[in-house]
Structure formats: structure tokens, C-alpha cells
């Protein structure tokens, strides 16, 4: 009876931890929402749909390469830390987790540098519909800052430090982006103002991620990079990387396809609709930092029933909250889009379709949070199948309506 109560108490404590982490992340979600709309308003009113379309496409490309460069470690790092910490045990546990973080940082930075070098060599991949200036070639270097920030925040989330993610992603990044975009709109740098603002925001977010990571983990003692282990880490997390790319691509691949077939102005209108429609999805994402360590710790101890219970609980919370958000945004779609400029109001229908899709996809995304650990390859195959269907339908319909 005592052991049963202990197990029940442990699950209740984990559920409370999920709720606390979710509340902290939800505060960050609200803060990010408060900063996102000023940026879209500034970009739409002061820069126009054409400049916003160029910005959307360029940032989409570098974020895709950054996602590839993390090698699935945004979610896989928690599993590696849990495994290595459990194997080390005792006083060596913290040191093993620190070495896991720095191994992940090293392999991801190497991948990011390779990806940035490719984009610098062929800048037309990033800026397909515009003349490439000399400084544009160096824009892909921001991939390294994005990757470092993502890995550090994943490590901090494993230590249940969700506040660091809120500060970096919901305060520093969006507000630096909005303030810099506003300031640059009245300078000679206005033609590249959105791109420069993005660079500043990502560098600021990286600093806001690295500093708390160094304070919490410190520098690794007696750490020597092991090439064999780094390769094993990258190979083991390949299915996770594929799942991350598939989830990200399902929401961004349409920008890439539109950028190849239509004018930047159309891309800009679609980007604003997509940013508004992604707000419900970000509510689900607010649970990711705290959900990953809770799931991986239970999976490492083979407590599958607890994992299932946590997934059901998060799914219920997300569905209940998302329904209200989708209805509020959908019913005011035309007026909301019109806030960013008269030309954007025509995207209200697109917004309604995207909101419906986000609502339907939410539960699948929550379930995938566990599937990426227990059925990696099967989950990857289903994700890739969805991407292929999306690409096929997009290539069929977009040119027809150009």
C-alpha cells in the first residue's frame, strides 16, 4: 500500500511540475504574443508586404538549416542527459550531464558551421527574388547563434529551469526584434532593417541562453570531445532530427514553395496570416521544455503508464485552451489582418484555414512528444509521408493560382 501511495504521490508531483512549468511557459507565451503583434504591425505598416515577404523567406531558410544542425538534440538532449546521469549516479551525475550538454553543443555547432558555409557560398538560396548584397552573404552565420541558444535552453529545461526559456524566447528575442525594427525604419538601413533586426534579436537571445547555462552547469571538468561518441550521438538522434524537421516543415514549407512561385508581397501576406495562426500551436509548444525531461526520466525508468498519463493530461489542457483561442482569432480574422495594413485584409480566408488546421494538428503534436522516444522510426516515416503529401498538393495548387 505504501509503495502504491509513493507511486501515486510521485505522479501527482510530476503533474504538478508539468502544471508549474506550463504556467511559466504560458506566461512566456503571453509575453511573446504581446511582442509579436507590435513587430507584425511595424513590419506591415513601415516596411510593407514586399519587404516582409523577403524577410519571411530568408529567416525561414536559416531556421530550417538551424533545425537540421541541432540534429534532433532540442528534444534528444534530455534523453541523453537522463541516460548519462543515471549511469554516472551519485556526485558524478551533474558532471555527466554537463559533459552531455557540451558534447551536444560541439556537434551542433559543427553542423551549423557547415550549413552556414553552404548558404554563404550560394546566397541565392536565402534571397531568391532579390539582389544579393555583400553583407547578405554573411547573414547565414546567425545559424550558429540560433543553434547554441536552442541547445543551451534544452539543457536548462532538463534542470527544470523554464524561466530561462521565457526570458530568452519571450522577452529578449521578440522585443529586441520589434524595437530594432522600429528604430531601423527611420534610418538609412531601412531596406535591410528587418534582416538586421532579426540578427540583433537572435544574438541577444543566444547571450540570454548561454549565460544562465554557464551559471547552472559551469564548465565541464576533464572533458575531452570523443569523435566516436559525437558521431554516435548524431546518428542516434537522426530520427528525432527528422521528426523536428517534419513538424517544423509542415508549418514553414509552404513559405518556401510560395517564395519560389509568387511575388514577395504575397509571401508577406501569407506570413502574417501564418504568424497569427501559429499562436495556438505556440501554446502547445509552451509545454515542450518541461514535458521532455519528465517523459525521458520516466521512460528511462520504464514507467510507460506515467508517460501515457502525462500525455493525456497535456493533450486535454492544450485542446481546451486552443479551442477558445482559435474561435477568437477566427471570428475577428479580417479585422485582425487589416491591422497590419489594408493589403493584408485579403488574407482572412487563409487565416481561417490555417487556424482550423492548427486545431486539428494539436493533439497529434502532443502525442508525438512521446512517440519520438518510443517509436522513433515509425514516427519519422509518418511525418515524412505527411510532408510529401503537403509538397505534392502545394506544387499542384500554387502554380495554378499564381
C-alpha positions in Angstrom: 0.0 0.0 0.0 2.9 2.3 0.9 4.6 1.7 -2.4 1.3 2.4 -4.3 0.9 5.7 -2.4 4.5 6.5 -3.2 3.9 5.9 -6.9 0.7 8.0 -6.8 2.4 10.8 -5.0 5.3 10.8 -7.5 2.9 11.0 -10.4 1.0 13.8 -8.7 4.2 15.7 -8.1 5.2 15.3 -11.8 1.8 16.5 -12.9 2.2 19.5 -10.6 5.7 20.1 -12.1 4.1 20.0 -15.5 1.5 22.5 -14.4 4.1 24.8 -12.9 6.3 24.6 -15.9 3.3 25.0 -18.2 2.2 28.1 -16.3 5.7 29.6 -16.5 5.8 28.9 -20.2 2.3 30.2 -20.7 3.4 33.5 -19.2 6.2 33.5 -21.7 3.6 32.6 -24.5 1.5 35.7 -23.5 4.7 37.9 -23.4 5.8 36.6 -26.8 2.3 37.2 -28.1 2.4 40.8 -26.8 5.7 41.4 -28.6 4.8 39.5 -31.8 1.9 41.8 -32.8 3.9 45.0 -32.5 6.6 43.5 -34.8 4.0 42.5 -37.4 2.4 45.9 -37.1 5.7 47.7 -37.6 6.8 45.4 -40.4 3.4 45.7 -42.2 2.9 49.4 -41.8 6.5 50.7 -42.0 8.2 48.2 -44.3 5.3 46.8 -46.4 4.4 43.3 -47.6 7.2 43.1 -50.1 10.0 43.6 -47.5 8.1 41.4 -45.1 8.0 38.6 -47.7 11.8 38.8 -48.3 12.3 38.7 -44.5 10.0 35.7 -44.1 11.7 33.7 -46.8 15.3 34.5 -45.6 14.6 33.7 -42.0 12.7 30.5 -43.0 15.8 29.2 -44.8 18.2 29.9 -42.0 15.9 28.5 -39.4 15.5 25.3 -41.5 19.2 24.9 -41.6 19.4 25.6 -37.9 16.8 22.9 -37.2 18.9 20.5 -39.3 22.1 21.5 -37.4 20.6 20.8 -33.9 20.4 17.1 -35.1 17.3 16.5 -33.0 19.0 17.5 -29.8 16.5 20.1 -28.8 14.4 17.1 -27.6 17.1 14.4 -27.7 19.4 16.2 -25.2 17.0 15.4 -22.3 17.2 11.7 -23.1 21.0 11.7 -23.4 21.3 13.7 -20.1 18.9 11.3 -18.3 20.8 8.2 -19.5 24.3 9.5 -18.8 23.3 11.0 -15.5 21.7 7.7 -14.4 24.8 5.7 -15.5 27.1 8.0 -13.6 25.0 8.3 -10.5 25.9 9.9 -7.2 28.1 13.0 -7.2 29.2 12.4 -10.8 25.7 12.8 -12.1 25.9 16.6 -12.5 29.3 16.4 -14.2 28.0 13.7 -16.7 25.0 16.0 -17.6 27.4 18.9 -18.1 29.6 16.8 -20.5 26.4 15.7 -22.3 25.5 19.4 -22.8 28.9 20.3 -24.2 29.0 17.3 -26.4 25.7 18.3 -27.9 26.9 21.9 -28.3 30.0 20.9 -30.1 28.4 18.5 -32.6 25.6 21.0 -33.3 27.9 24.0 -33.8 30.0 21.9 -36.3 26.8 21.1 -38.2 25.7 24.7 -38.0 29.0 26.0 -39.4 28.8 23.6 -42.3 25.2 24.7 -43.1 26.2 28.4 -42.9 29.1 27.8 -45.2 26.9 26.3 -47.8 24.4 29.1 -47.7 27.2 31.7 -47.8 28.6 30.0 -50.9 25.1 30.1 -52.6 23.3 33.1 -51.2 20.6 32.8 -53.8 19.1 30.0 -51.7 18.4 32.6 -48.9 17.5 35.6 -51.2 16.0 34.1 -54.4 13.9 37.1 -55.5 16.3 39.9 -54.6 19.7 41.2 -55.5 22.3 39.8 -53.1 24.4 42.5 -51.4 27.8 41.9 -49.9 26.5 41.8 -46.3 23.7 39.4 -47.2 26.3 36.7 -47.7 27.1 36.7 -44.0 23.5 36.5 -42.9 23.6 32.7 -42.6 26.3 32.9 -39.8 23.3 33.6 -37.5 22.6 29.9 -37.7 25.4 29.3 -35.1 23.8 31.6 -32.6 20.4 30.0 -33.1 21.7 26.5 -32.5 23.7 27.5 -29.4 20.7 29.1 -28.0 18.4 26.1 -28.7 20.8 23.6 -27.1 21.5 25.7 -24.0 17.8 26.2 -23.4 17.2 22.4 -23.9 19.8 21.7 -21.2 18.3 24.2 -18.8 14.9 22.7 -19.4 16.2 19.4 -18.2 17.2 21.0 -15.0 13.6 22.4 -14.8 14.7 26.0 -15.5 11.9 27.1 -17.7 12.3 30.7 -16.7 15.5 30.9 -18.9 13.5 29.9 -22.0 10.8 32.5 -21.1 13.4 35.3 -20.8 15.3 34.4 -23.9 12.4 33.4 -26.2 9.6 35.5 -24.9 11.3 38.7 -23.7 14.7 39.2 -25.2 14.2 37.8 -28.7 10.8 39.3 -29.7 11.3 42.7 -28.0 14.7 43.2 -29.4 13.3 42.3 -32.8 10.4 44.8 -32.5 12.4 47.7 -31.0 15.3 47.2 -33.6 12.8 47.0 -36.5 11.1 50.2 -35.3 14.4 52.1 -34.9 15.9 51.0 -38.2 12.8 52.0 -40.1 13.8 55.7 -39.7 17.5 55.2 -40.8 19.4 54.6 -43.9 19.4 50.9 -43.1 15.7 50.6 -43.7 16.0 48.4 -46.9 17.6 45.7 -44.7 16.0 46.8 -41.4 14.1 43.6 -40.8 17.0 41.4 -41.5 19.3 43.4 -39.3 16.7 43.4 -36.5 16.5 39.6 -36.8 20.3 39.3 -36.4 20.3 41.5 -33.3 17.4 39.6 -31.8 19.0 36.2 -32.3 22.4 37.3 -30.9 20.6 38.8 -27.9 18.7 35.5 -27.4 21.9 33.5 -27.6 23.5 35.6 -24.9 20.4 35.3 -22.7 20.6 31.5 -23.2 24.4 30.9 -22.8 24.8 33.0 -19.6 22.3 31.1 -17.4 23.5 27.7 -18.9 27.1 28.6 -17.8 25.8 29.6 -14.3 23.8 26.4 -13.9 26.2 23.9 -15.5 29.5 25.5 -15.3 32.4 24.4 -17.5 32.9 20.7 -17.9 35.8 19.2 -15.9 38.1 16.6 -17.5 36.0 16.9 -20.7 37.6 15.7 -23.9 35.5 15.5 -27.1 35.2 12.0 -28.3 34.7 11.9 -32.1 33.2 8.4 -31.9 30.7 9.4 -29.3 29.8 12.6 -31.2 29.1 10.5 -34.3 27.0 8.1 -32.3 25.1 11.0 -30.7 24.3 12.4 -34.1 23.3 9.1 -35.6 21.2 8.1 -32.6 19.2 11.4 -32.8 18.7 11.3 -36.6 15.1 10.1 -36.3 14.5 12.9 -33.8 16.0 15.4 -36.2 13.8 14.1 -38.9 10.7 14.5 -36.7 11.7 18.0 -35.7 12.2 19.0 -39.4 8.9 17.4 -40.4 7.0 19.2 -37.7 8.7 22.5 -38.5 8.5 21.9 -42.2 4.7 21.3 -42.1 4.3 24.9 -41.0 7.1 26.5 -43.0 7.4 24.6 -46.2 4.5 26.5 -47.7 6.6 29.7 -47.3 9.4 28.1 -49.2 7.1 26.9 -52.0 5.4 30.3 -52.2 8.7 32.1 -52.3 9.6 30.2 -55.5 6.4 30.8 -57.4 4.8 34.1 -56.3 5.8 37.7 -55.6 7.3 38.6 -52.2 4.2 40.7 -51.4 2.0 37.5 -51.5 4.6 35.8 -49.3 4.4 38.7 -46.9 0.6 38.5 -46.6 0.7 34.7 -46.1 3.4 35.1 -43.5 1.3 37.5 -41.4 -1.7 35.0 -41.6 0.6 32.2 -40.6 2.1 34.0 -37.7 -1.4 34.7 -36.3 -2.5 31.1 -36.9 0.6 29.7 -35.2 -0.4 31.3 -31.9 -2.5 28.3 -30.8 0.4 26.0 -31.8 2.8 28.0 -29.6 0.5 27.2 -26.7 1.3 23.6 -27.2 5.0 24.4 -27.6 5.0 26.1 -24.3 4.7 22.7 -22.6 7.6 21.2 -24.6 10.5 22.4 -22.4 9.0 20.8 -19.2 7.4 17.8 -20.9 10.5 16.4 -22.5 12.5 15.9 -19.2 9.5 14.5 -17.4 8.9 12.0 -20.2 12.5 11.0 -20.7 13.1 10.4 -16.9 10.0 8.2 -16.7 11.0 6.3 -19.9 14.5 5.7 -18.6 12.8 4.1 -15.5 10.4 2.1 -17.8 7.3 3.8 -16.3 5.2 3.8 -19.5 1.9 4.2 -17.7 3.1 7.5 -16.3 4.2 8.7 -19.7 0.7 7.9 -21.1 -1.0 9.7 -18.3 1.1 12.9 -18.7 0.5 12.9 -22.5 -3.3 12.6 -21.9 -3.2 15.4 -19.3 -1.3 17.8 -21.6 -3.5 16.9 -24.5 -6.6 17.9 -22.5 -5.1 21.2 -21.3 -3.9 22.2 -24.8 -7.2 21.3 -26.5 -9.3 23.2 -24.0 -7.2 26.4 -24.3 -6.7 26.2 -28.1 -10.4 26.0 -28.9 -11.0 29.4 -27.3 -8.0 31.0 -29.0 -8.9 29.6 -32.4 -12.5 30.9 -32.2 -11.4 34.3 -31.0 -8.8 34.7 -33.8 -11.1 33.2 -36.5 -14.2 35.3 -35.8 -12.1 38.6 -35.9 -9.9 37.4 -38.8 -10.5 40.1 -41.4 -10.3 43.0 -38.8 -7.2 41.4 -37.3 -5.4 41.0 -40.6 -6.4 44.6 -41.6 -4.5 46.0 -38.6 -1.2 45.4 -40.4 -2.2 47.2 -43.5 -5.1 47.3 -46.0 -3.4 44.8 -48.3 -3.2 42.2 -45.6 -7.0 42.1 -45.0 -7.4 39.8 -48.1 -5.6 37.1 -46.2 -8.5 36.5 -43.8 -9.6 33.3 -45.6 -6.1 31.9 -45.5 -6.1 32.7 -41.8 -9.3 30.7 -41.2 -8.0 27.7 -43.0 -4.7 27.8 -41.1 -6.4 28.1 -37.7 -8.6 25.1 -38.4 -5.5 23.1 -39.4 -3.7 24.1 -36.2 -6.6 23.0 -34.1 -6.7 19.5 -35.7 -2.9 19.1 -35.5 -2.6 19.9 -31.8 -3.4 16.5 -30.4 -1.1 14.8 -32.9 1.7 17.1 -31.9 1.2 16.3 -28.2 1.2 12.5 -28.9 4.3 12.9 -30.9 6.1 14.3 -27.8 6.2 10.7 -26.5 6.3 8.8 -29.9 9.7 10.4 -30.7 11.2 8.4 -27.8 9.3 5.1 -28.0 8.7 4.7 -31.8 11.3 7.0 -33.5 11.5 5.4 -36.9 7.7 4.8 -37.3 7.0 8.4 -36.2 9.6 9.7 -38.7 8.0 7.7 -41.5 4.5 9.1 -40.8 5.9 12.6 -40.5 7.8 12.3 -43.8 4.7 10.9 -45.5 2.7 14.0 -44.4 5.4 16.3 -45.7 5.4 14.5 -49.1 1.6 14.9 -49.4 1.9 18.6 -48.5 4.6 19.2 -51.1 2.6 17.4 -53.8 -0.6 19.3 -53.1 1.2 22.6 -52.8 3.1 22.1 -56.1 -0.2 21.2 -57.8 -2.2 24.1 -56.5 0.2 27.1 -56.1 1.3 27.4 -59.7 -2.4 27.1 -60.8 -3.4 30.1 -58.7 -0.3 32.2 -59.3 
